Amino acid sequence: MKWIPGLLGATLLLGCASQTPPPAPVPNYTTVQPMEYKQRKAVTSYGYEVPADLVGVMEDWPQEGVSDFFKAVGKGGYRVNWTLLRNPAKALYVFKGKKSDSVTAGERREFEALAAQYKATVLTGKLPMALGPDGRTPMVMPSRTIVATRPDDQRSDFRLTLAFSKLAVAQEASKYIDRKGYSVTVRSNGDSAEVEAVPLTADTTSSDEREAFYPLAQRFKGEVWVGWTETGPVAADSAPGR
């Protein structure tokens, strides 16, 4: 047999070039991202269900630090979006898989076992929410987020005003605000009316409160005004609920 110089080397090089690169290693840590506005809006709407190819886990928000459940999945190599819900007052994690967006059957079983061990709940069906008198509009519940406030901030200074076209509409809208979280007053202003809601906790922000009251204002075709009223009824910000 006659060897052709350089042919074997060329063949080996060609073979190496045609090989696919090895897959990227799966990370040994969980990537955590807060939910974006669009996703937060979805999970706070009535009837929300976690997509079938993902896993949603809900648990009580720890008073300090990170929960034991989250520590347990922290090195699992997953990707998770999270948010702190007002209604219900829970932490919600939505997990993707390790290698793809979809969660495998084995990964789902792993989440179910961890949730049972750490007293968390794997969501099945619709997200449970406290609903108002119509049975489909979520109640506005108080914030569970702890934020830093100025030393001179007072709870009574922080107010939200919902403006409506008629007194009867304002009275009906006020039924959808949790009285354990807010002091609520309904007032008539001649041809219009308003609902004033004062948070009973200082651990909140104007942007969080405005976002929480948007759906209620939209439901009753009103507007939301929110802000600090240190020297009088001056609204720091406003937005229509339309």
TIDONU-747326 format. One line per 4 residues: number of its first residue (from 1); for each residue x, y, z of N, C-alpha, C, O. Coordinates in steps of 0.001 Angstrom, whole numbers, padded with zeros to 6 digits. Layout:
% residues N
NUM) X:Y:Z:X:Y:Z:X:Y:Z:X:Y:Z  ... $
//
This chain:
% residues 242
1) 000857:-001199:000000:000000:000000:000000:000884:001237:000000:001852:001332:000754  000537:002164:-000846:001334:003376:-000981:000714:004506:-000180:-000450:004843:-000397  001446:005085:000721:000960:006201:001541:001140:007512:000804:002166:007739:000164  000159:008355:000893:000241:009680:000277:000595:010668:001374:-000184:010860:002308 $
5) 001762:011300:001276:002213:012194:002350:001176:013277:002651:000621:013909:001752  000940:013462:003935:000059:014535:004383:-001408:014199:004358:-002207:014958:004907  -001819:013064:003729:-003236:012755:003610:-003847:012384:004957:-004956:012799:005294  -003076:011572:005736:-003590:011161:007036:-003784:012365:007947:-004803:012477:008627 $
9) -002801:013267:007958:-002923:014454:008803:-004097:015315:008400:-004807:015852:009249  -004302:015446:007083:-005424:016256:006613:-006742:015637:007022:-007687:016335:007392  -006797:014272:006949:-008023:013576:007334:-008333:013791:008806:-009481:014029:009180  -007289:013703:009649:-007487:013902:011081:-007959:015320:011381:-008846:015526:012210 $
13) -007362:016294:010703:-007764:017679:010925:-009204:017912:010497:-009943:018633:011167  -009612:017298:009371:-010972:017451:008876:-011964:016836:009857:-013040:017381:010106  -011568:015665:010420:-012432:015008:011388:-012623:015855:012634:-013725:015929:013178  -011554:016490:013086:-011653:017333:014272:-012539:018549:014013:-013304:018970:014881 $
17) -012424:019109:012802:-013204:020303:012487:-014689:020009:012414:-015505:020891:012680  -015060:018766:012052:-016462:018424:011887:-017140:018065:013203:-018366:017965:013243  -016394:017871:014265:-016966:017520:015553:-017689:018722:016169:-017212:019854:016081  -018847:018464:016795:-019568:019545:017474:-018907:019831:018812:-018419:018909:019465 $
21) -018880:021084:019230:-018231:021422:020509:-019022:020822:021670:-020235:020637:021565  -018357:020523:022750:-019064:019950:023903:-020069:020934:024462:-019848:022143:024391  -021176:020445:025021:-022183:021368:025568:-021626:022173:026731:-020752:021716:027468  -022144:023365:026874:-021708:024217:027977:-022113:023584:029298:-023210:023037:029408 $
25) -021253:023649:030293:-021589:023027:031579:-022790:023696:032229:-022964:024911:032135  -023611:022897:032883:-024768:023421:033604:-024270:024129:034858:-023487:023551:035613  -024700:025354:035098:-024212:026058:036295:-024650:025353:037568:-025721:024750:037621  -023815:025436:038585:-024134:024788:039853:-024720:025779:040843:-024597:025597:042054 $
29) -025351:026817:040340:-025995:027797:041205:-027287:028237:040524:-027437:028097:039310  -028196:028758:041296:-029474:029214:040766:-029397:030698:040428:-028965:031504:041253  -029817:031060:039209:-029817:032444:038763:-031149:033084:039146:-032210:032612:038737  -031092:034144:039923:-032298:034779:040468:-032486:036151:039826:-031558:036959:039782 $
33) -033708:036408:039324:-034042:037702:038756:-035422:038128:039259:-036335:037303:039295  -035595:039382:039643:-036947:039843:039991:-037815:039875:038745:-037317:040080:037638  -039109:039673:038926:-040027:039706:037799:-040072:041101:037194:-040049:042106:037905  -040137:041143:035867:-040324:042414:035185:-041781:042858:035321:-042643:042084:035735 $
37) -042036:044117:034964:-043369:044693:035178:-044470:043863:034504:-045516:043619:035106  -044241:043434:033271:-045263:042687:032541:-045620:041391:033261:-046792:041022:033338  -044603:040697:033791:-044861:039454:034507:-045518:039724:035860:-046403:038974:036272  -045097:040788:036560:-045738:041147:037828:-047209:041475:037623:-048057:041102:038433 $
41) -047505:042175:036536:-048891:042511:036233:-049710:041253:035995:-050868:041179:036405  -049121:040268:035339:-049838:039022:035068:-050139:038260:036351:-051254:037771:036531  -049153:038153:037249:-049352:037340:038453:-050261:038011:039470:-050733:037361:040403  -050513:039314:039300:-051424:039996:040221:-052831:040115:039638:-053699:040742:040245 $
45) -053063:039522:038472:-054379:039555:037841:-055171:038309:038215:-054605:037235:038416  -056476:038465:038303:-057339:037348:038661:-057245:036247:037603:-057267:036520:036402  -057142:035016:038063:-057116:033871:037161:-055738:033466:036683:-055635:032610:035805  -054656:034051:037229:-053313:033713:036774:-052970:032263:037091:-053239:031775:038188 $
49) -052375:031584:036117:-051855:030230:036300:-050422:030192:035777:-050109:030792:034749  -049559:029481:036495:-048181:029311:036047:-048192:028440:034789:-048857:027404:034780  -047475:028826:033728:-047436:027995:032514:-047063:026552:032828:-046272:026283:033733  -047646:025625:032066:-047508:024196:032358:-046067:023711:032288:-045719:022735:032953 $
53) -045216:024373:031494:-043832:023905:031356:-042890:024526:032379:-041685:024275:032342  -043426:025336:033294:-042643:025925:034371:-043168:025415:035708:-044161:024690:035759  -042499:025797:036782:-042951:025413:038127:-043056:026677:038971:-042111:027460:039062  -044204:026859:039578:-044403:027978:040489:-044447:027479:041915:-045156:026519:042216 $
57) -043701:028117:042794:-043671:027747:044208:-044002:028985:045030:-043465:030065:044784  -044877:028824:045992:-045313:029929:046828:-045034:029580:048285:-045256:028448:048713  -044544:030560:049045:-044262:030319:050452:-044377:031617:051232:-044398:032706:050659  -044450:031482:052549:-044453:032658:053406:-043128:033393:053254:-042069:032771:053165 $
61) -043194:034716:053226:-041973:035510:053107:-041259:035552:054443:-041869:035914:055449  -039984:035193:054484:-039268:035187:055768:-039118:036589:056330:-038964:037549:055576  -039160:036709:057622:-038996:038007:058264:-037586:038553:058088:-037391:039762:057967  -036618:037668:058075:-035228:038088:057918:-034504:037105:057003:-034726:035896:057070 $
65) -033636:037642:056149:-032777:036799:055344:-033512:036035:054249:-034548:036478:053752  -032959:034881:053881:-033476:034049:052796:-034124:032809:053390:-033641:032265:054383  -035212:032363:052786:-035943:031219:053323:-035136:029932:053182:-034235:029842:052347  -035465:028941:054000:-034794:027641:053932:-035063:026955:052595:-034190:026276:052054 $
69) -036277:027132:052062:-036582:026533:050754:-035673:027106:049681:-035124:026367:048864  -035515:028430:049685:-034702:029034:048646:-033234:028658:048798:-032523:028513:047804  -032778:028500:050033:-031407:028043:050243:-031211:026646:049658:-030154:026333:049109  -032247:025812:049784:-032153:024430:049309:-032040:024357:047789:-031355:023478:047266 $
73) -032705:025272:047068:-032637:025248:045602:-031570:026198:045075:-031373:026301:043865  -030885:026886:045969:-029917:027896:045562:-028749:027376:044758:-028149:028127:043988  -028412:026105:044917:-027293:025523:044177:-027772:024503:043154:-027003:023646:042721  -029026:024593:042771:-029579:023602:041849:-029333:023882:040385:-029592:023015:039551 $
77) -028832:025081:040033:-028583:025388:038635:-029820:025810:037885:-029839:025744:036655  -030861:026245:038581:-032092:026671:037921:-032052:028153:037588:-031095:028854:037918  -033094:028613:036937:-033303:030040:036710:-034678:030373:037259:-035653:029678:036975  -034753:031423:038033:-036009:031726:038710:-036287:033227:038678:-035387:034045:038867 $
81) -037546:033567:038435:-038038:034927:038607:-038911:034940:039849:-039672:034002:040087  -038806:035984:040631:-039541:036013:041895:-040200:037367:042101:-039808:038366:041498  -041194:037380:042952:-041811:038621:043374:-042468:038405:044727:-042717:037270:045133  -042744:039492:045414:-043428:039435:046701:-044858:039903:046481:-045089:041066:046149 $
85) -045808:039014:046663:-047208:039309:046391:-047878:039970:047585:-047536:039701:048736  -048832:040836:047293:-049708:041385:048332:-050914:040460:048535:-051371:040253:049659  -051411:039916:047440:-052643:039138:047469:-052461:037883:046629:-052579:037943:045405  -052173:036735:047266:-052020:036534:048710:-050662:037049:049201:-049762:037300:048398 $
89) -050522:037203:050503:-049290:037731:051093:-048236:036628:051124:-047957:036044:052171  -047661:036359:049964:-046698:035272:049820:-045563:035687:048901:-045673:036652:048144  -044474:034943:048982:-043403:035059:047997:-043697:034050:046892:-044050:032903:047167  -043549:034484:045638:-043808:033611:044502:-042540:033468:043669:-041943:034461:043254 $
93) -042132:032209:043426:-040996:031905:042568:-041524:031163:041345:-042321:030235:041480  -041088:031561:040159:-041418:030838:038936:-040116:030317:038348:-039276:031089:037884  -039957:028983:038374:-038705:028345:037986:-038733:027856:036550:-039740:027334:036072  -037601:028036:035866:-037341:027397:034580:-036422:026200:034834:-035963:025988:035956 $
97) -036158:025418:033779:-035307:024246:033933:-033831:024589:033969:-033441:025753:033875  -033017:023552:034109:-031567:023753:034165:-030973:023978:032772:-030113:024839:032583  -031447:023191:031799:-030859:023252:030466:-031738:023979:029456:-031256:024371:028393  -033005:024162:029764:-033915:024845:028852:-034952:025601:029663:-035005:025490:030888 $
101) -035773:026366:028967:-036817:027098:029680:-037826:026160:030333:-038368:026468:031395  -038078:025025:029706:-039059:024085:030238:-038463:023231:031351:-037289:022864:031309  -039286:022922:032339:-038884:022072:033458:-039198:020616:033114:-040291:020312:032636  -038245:019721:033355:-038471:018302:033081:-039304:017674:034188:-039507:018269:035246 $
105) -039790:016445:033925:-040582:015721:034928:-039749:015456:036178:-040257:015531:037297  -038477:015148:035987:-037602:014903:037127:-037376:016155:037957:-037369:016097:039187  -037193:017283:037289:-037008:018554:038010:-038279:018933:038768:-038218:019459:039879  -039420:018662:038158:-040688:018961:038830:-040828:018135:040112:-041269:018651:041139 $
109) -040455:016867:040052:-040514:016018:041244:-039559:016530:042322:-039858:016447:043513  -038409:017061:041896:-037451:017619:042854:-038045:018822:043575:-037894:018954:044789  -038717:019697:042839:-039361:020856:043455:-040468:020434:044411:-040597:020996:045499  -041255:019462:044018:-042352:018999:044868:-041823:018444:046183:-042403:018693:047240 $
113) -040709:017682:046123:-040123:017117:047334:-039565:018222:048241:-039761:018190:049456  -038871:019196:047644:-038312:020295:048440:-039414:021159:049046:-039313:021589:050195  -040457:021409:048275:-041565:022221:048790:-042226:021533:049975:-042549:022181:050970  -042426:020235:049873:-043029:019498:050985:-042127:019524:052213:-042614:019617:053340 $
117) -040823:019443:052001:-039875:019429:053115:-039836:020765:053839:-039702:020808:055062  -039954:021876:053077:-039802:023207:053675:-041122:023972:053771:-041130:025194:053913  -042233:023245:053693:-043576:023814:053899:-043888:024933:052910:-044537:025921:053256  -043420:024766:051684:-043805:025649:050589:-044885:024951:049768:-045205:023791:050025 $
121) -045441:025640:048793:-046546:025095:048007:-046236:025188:046526:-045956:026272:046014  -046285:024040:045823:-046187:024045:044371:-047563:024383:043815:-048543:023701:044114  -047635:025417:043021:-048924:025884:042531:-049500:024944:041481:-048813:024527:040548  -050756:024628:041652:-051525:023905:040647:-052836:024662:040459:-053538:024937:041432 $
125) -053162:024992:039238:-054365:025781:039002:-054108:027258:039210:-052970:027722:039143  -055173:027983:039461:-055093:029430:039575:-054445:029856:040890:-054577:029186:041915  -053745:030982:040836:-053156:031561:042038:-054277:031973:042989:-055155:032741:042595  -054271:031487:044222:-055353:031842:045149:-055274:033306:045560:-054212:033801:045940 $
129) -056406:033987:045480:-056445:035407:045805:-057715:035720:046589:-058732:035043:046443  -057639:036766:047430:-058831:037285:048087:-059540:038198:047098:-058943:039139:046574  -060820:037916:046844:-061581:038652:045844:-062639:039527:046490:-063094:039259:047602  -063025:040584:045772:-064035:041498:046262:-065448:040974:046052:-065630:039813:045686 $
133) -066451:041821:046279:-067852:041391:046216:-068285:040789:044881:-069191:039956:044853  -067650:041197:043759:-068079:040655:042469:-067507:039278:042187:-067878:038649:041195  -066600:038791:043051:-066040:037455:042890:-064993:037317:041815:-064594:036198:041493  -064531:038424:041242:-063509:038336:040193:-062472:039466:040245:-061437:039386:039582 $
137) -062740:040501:041017:-061780:041599:041151:-060976:041410:042429:-061561:041357:043511  -059638:041306:042337:-058824:041102:043541:-058928:042276:044512:-059027:043434:044105  -058903:041955:045787:-058853:042987:046819:-057477:043660:046795:-056476:043029:046456  -057438:044942:047156:-056160:045637:047340:-055703:045358:048765:-056326:045801:049729 $
141) -054616:044623:048884:-054089:044224:050179:-052844:045048:050501:-052222:045591:049589  -052467:045153:051774:-051303:045976:052139:-049994:045378:051659:-049889:044174:051427  -049002:046237:051515:-047675:045808:051085:-047002:044979:052164:-047177:045226:053358  -046222:043983:051725:-045420:043186:052649:-043940:043539:052550:-043114:042975:053268 $
145) -043608:044466:051666:-042221:044846:051466:-041749:045776:052575:-042467:046691:052977  -040547:045537:053063:-039954:046399:054085:-038979:047350:053398:-038023:046912:052758  -039223:048645:053529:-038368:049635:052884:-037893:050650:053911:-038486:050797:054980  -036823:051339:053574:-036309:052387:054457:-037094:053666:054222:-037388:054017:053079 $
149) -037431:054357:055292:-038155:055626:055183:-037380:056711:055925:-036491:056418:056724  -037725:057946:055654:-037064:059060:056318:-037444:059078:057796:-038539:058638:058146  -036572:059573:058671:-036879:059614:060105:-038131:060414:060426:-038826:060111:061396  -038432:061445:059616:-039580:062298:059921:-040864:061847:059221:-041887:062524:059323 $
153) -040824:060716:058513:-042027:060222:057859:-043048:059772:058897:-042699:059141:059895  -044303:060101:058651:-045380:059662:059526:-046405:058912:058704:-046668:059251:057550  -046979:057888:059311:-047918:057058:058579:-049109:057852:058058:-049570:057611:056942  -049613:058798:058853:-050805:059535:058468:-050558:060490:057304:-051512:060991:056708 $
157) -049289:060751:056970:-048980:061673:055884:-049067:061026:054511:-049147:061734:053507  -049053:059708:054442:-049015:059014:053163:-050427:058626:052760:-051083:057836:053439  -050890:059189:051648:-052284:059002:051267:-052415:058660:049790:-051609:059068:048955  -053466:057892:049501:-053832:057626:048116:-055247:058134:047910:-056110:057969:048771 $
161) -055474:058749:046770:-056806:059234:046447:-057249:058629:045124:-056559:058746:044111  -058409:057980:045146:-059007:057429:043938:-060211:058295:043579:-061160:058392:044357  -060174:058917:042416:-061233:059827:041985:-062181:059103:041027:-061742:058434:040092  -063498:059248:041277:-064516:058597:040455:-065592:059602:040061:-065665:060706:040600 $
165) -066421:059193:039112:-067414:060112:038561:-068612:060313:039482:-069224:061381:039471  -068955:059299:040281:-070152:059384:041121:-069864:058834:042509:-068957:058023:042694  -070648:059287:043482:-070495:058824:044850:-070787:057328:044957:-070085:056618:045677  -071790:056846:044266:-072134:055430:044324:-070988:054555:043808:-070740:053470:044334 $
169) -070299:055036:042781:-069151:054289:042233:-068016:054264:043249:-067389:053225:043454  -067751:055400:043883:-066695:055469:044894:-067004:054549:046073:-066114:053867:046580  -068257:054530:046506:-068649:053666:047621:-068458:052197:047268:-068015:051409:048103  -068786:051828:046048:-068617:050437:045625:-067133:050083:045523:-066724:049002:045947 $
173) -066331:050980:044967:-064893:050727:044827:-064222:050565:046180:-063287:049775:046315  -064685:051299:047182:-064067:051234:048511:-064204:049857:049149:-063445:049525:050060  -065153:049056:048690:-065355:047719:049249:-064233:046754:048862:-064128:045662:049419  -063400:047164:047909:-062336:046293:047410:-060978:046638:048040:-059943:046173:047563 $
177) -060973:047433:049087:-059742:047813:049790:-059754:047168:051166:-060706:047338:051926  -058708:046435:051485:-058621:045715:052757:-058534:046698:053927:-057590:047484:054013  -059509:046650:054814:-059545:047586:055946:-058490:047261:056992:-058202:048100:057846  -057909:046079:056950:-056822:045757:057877:-055504:046396:057434:-054563:046501:058221 $
181) -055444:046817:056187:-054219:047426:055670:-054332:048909:055417:-053319:049595:055282  -055584:049430:055348:-055778:050830:055008:-056921:051421:055821:-057902:050746:056134  -056772:052688:056150:-057881:053485:056669:-058565:054116:055466:-057925:054839:054703  -059865:053854:055284:-060565:054237:054056:-061664:055251:054359:-062462:055060:055277 $
185) -061697:056333:053578:-062731:057373:053707:-063293:057676:052322:-062540:057834:051361  -064626:057758:052225:-065295:058108:050968:-065872:059508:051102:-066545:059813:052086  -065609:060365:050110:-066093:061746:050142:-066788:062106:048832:-066421:061622:047761  -067784:062955:048939:-068458:063495:047762:-067908:064873:047462:-067735:065685:048371 $
189) -067624:065150:046172:-067125:066451:045743:-068059:067052:044693:-067633:067376:043585  -069328:067196:045050:-070282:067751:044104:-070609:066772:042997:-071331:065800:043219  -070079:067020:041794:-070357:066157:040648:-069471:064922:040613:-069652:064077:039736  -068528:064783:041525:-067627:063635:041548:-067453:063153:042985:-068055:063698:043910 $
193) -066635:062141:043158:-066389:061599:044490:-065000:060984:044528:-064398:060716:043488  -064501:060764:045730:-063172:060189:045875:-063110:059243:047059:-063869:059352:048022  -062174:058311:046947:-061866:057389:048039:-060454:057690:048506:-059512:057658:047714  -060308:057979:049779:-058979:058219:050339:-058564:056988:051134:-059297:056521:052006 $
197) -057379:056469:050823:-056856:055288:051508:-055504:055630:052125:-054582:056036:051418  -055384:055468:053427:-054140:055744:054150:-053541:054416:054597:-054155:053723:055409  -052359:054036:054095:-051734:052790:054538:-051493:052801:056044:-051079:053813:056609  -051753:051675:056679:-051555:051566:058117:-050156:051096:058469:-049877:050784:059627 $
201) -049274:051044:057480:-047877:050714:057725:-047010:051693:056955:-047383:052131:055867  -045865:052037:057506:-044936:052942:056826:-044029:052197:055861:-043278:052821:055111  -044088:050855:055869:-043192:050055:055042:-043740:049898:053630:-044089:048792:053217  -043818:050993:052893:-044318:050971:051533:-043790:052181:050793:-043209:053078:051404 $
205) -043985:052217:049485:-043526:053337:048665:-044656:053794:047767:-045605:053051:047517  -044549:055015:047287:-045599:055554:046426:-045740:054766:045139:-046856:054553:044666  -044618:054326:044557:-044695:053572:043305:-045363:052224:043515:-046163:051798:042682  -045050:051546:044614:-045696:050266:044918:-047198:050451:045123:-047999:049661:044623 $
209) -047571:051478:045847:-048991:051700:046117:-049747:052072:044840:-050862:051601:044612  -049142:052908:044020:-049796:053288:042768:-050031:052065:041898:-051104:051913:041313  -049030:051192:041809:-049164:049977:041015:-050248:049057:041580:-050983:048420:040826  -050341:048992:042911:-051327:048119:043547:-052755:048597:043311:-053670:047781:043206 $
213) -052954:049918:043225:-054304:050468:043078:-054740:050650:041623:-055911:050929:041367  -053826:050498:040672:-054182:050629:039257:-055365:049747:038852:-056332:050249:038280  -055306:048429:039140:-056409:047575:038677:-057767:047993:039226:-058771:047917:038517  -057808:048433:040485:-059072:048859:041069:-059584:050130:040383:-060771:050235:040077 $
217) -058692:051088:040142:-059097:052305:039438:-059585:051985:038031:-060564:052563:037559  -058902:051064:037368:-059291:050675:036015:-060648:049987:036024:-061476:050218:035142  -060869:049145:037020:-062135:048414:037112:-063321:049370:037214:-064377:049098:036643  -063165:050493:037937:-064273:051425:038138:-064092:052735:037374:-064755:053730:037668 $
221) -063177:052728:036377:-062975:053881:035484:-062652:055164:036268:-063254:056215:036050  -061698:055044:037170:-061293:056194:037966:-059842:056559:037745:-059210:056075:036806  -059313:057409:038604:-057915:057831:038564:-057292:057649:039933:-057984:057679:040950  -055966:057459:039954:-055227:057259:041202:-054276:058428:041420:-053505:058799:040534 $
225) -054349:059003:042623:-053398:060025:043057:-052716:059495:044313:-053366:058989:045227  -051399:059622:044336:-050678:059072:045477:-049461:059928:045785:-048801:060424:044872  -049160:060104:047072:-047959:060853:047424:-047983:061313:048865:-048905:061008:049621  -046960:062044:049225:-046843:062599:050570:-047554:063942:050628:-047411:064755:049715 $
229) -048308:064185:051677:-049037:065436:051834:-048567:066098:053129:-049309:066170:054108  -047331:066575:053117:-046712:067114:054324:-047280:068486:054710:-047407:068789:055897  -047617:069308:053727:-048100:070661:054040:-049516:070895:053547:-050011:072020:053603  -050165:069863:053073:-051520:070010:052571:-051817:068951:051540:-050976:068085:051297 $
233) -052984:068987:050923:-053390:067952:049971:-052733:068114:048609:-053409:068365:047612  -051388:067968:048571:-050644:068094:047325:-050210:066694:046889:-049440:066036:047588  -050697:066245:045750:-050364:064905:045271:-049014:064926:044572:-048764:065777:043719  -048143:063989:044932:-046818:063933:044326:-046863:063318:042946:-046004:063607:042113 $
237) -047841:062481:042688:-047901:061810:041399:-049328:061371:041166:-050100:061228:042114  -049683:061157:039917:-051033:060711:039600:-050994:059908:038329:-050043:059996:037551  -052031:059123:038119:-052123:058344:036891:-053556:057913:036706:-054225:057557:037676  -054048:057938:035460:-055415:057490:035220:-055504:055979:035271:-054576:055289:034851 $
241) -056586:055468:035769:-056793:054019:035777:-057546:053591:034544:-058564:052906:034643  -057064:053982:033391:-057734:053639:032142:-056743:052976:031212:-057100:052603:030095 $
//
